Amino acid sequence: MAGTVNSPTRGVIESEIASAVVRFQREQHGRGAAEVRAHVIGDLVLVRCNDIFTPAEARLAATEEGRKLIRKAREELWAINHSRIEDLVHEISGCRVVRSYSCVDVEASELVEVYVLEHDIGKCLPHRTLQRAGSRAPGSGAA
């Protein structure tokens, strides 16, 4: 249909970000999380990853010292590489990431990441020009 701009939906963006996070984790840790969900909420992208450990990390998590090592290693990797995943979120969402946060819960084998976007995601998506049936174009003079 002429005049329609194809733009990704919120669901497509969330799915693509979740997939990018899994790919990034595989690159960094050799394994991605078993379950990843991304949610766009205004100017935030929330990513929750479950069952995140490699087999070696799962064995380390059995002791307190091992849990400390996992936490420290994951924090250090995040500090080194967070700009790369921020770039992926920007590329997918169309909004620049201004800050990001990561928190790993070693006991739960869970990771939560939050990306703060420059704008509400709805403002970053291209506007659709397709009008609803029965609506009129602005300035058309129809009453």
Buried (B, 14 or more C-beta within 10 A) or exposed (E): EEEEEEEBEBEEBBBBBBBBBBEBBEEBBEBBBEEBBBEBEEBEBBBBBBBBBEEEBBEBBEEEEBBEBBBEBBEEBBEEEBEEBBEBBBEBBBBBBEEBEBEBEBEEBBBBBBBBBEBBBEEBBEEEEEEEEEEEEEEEEEE
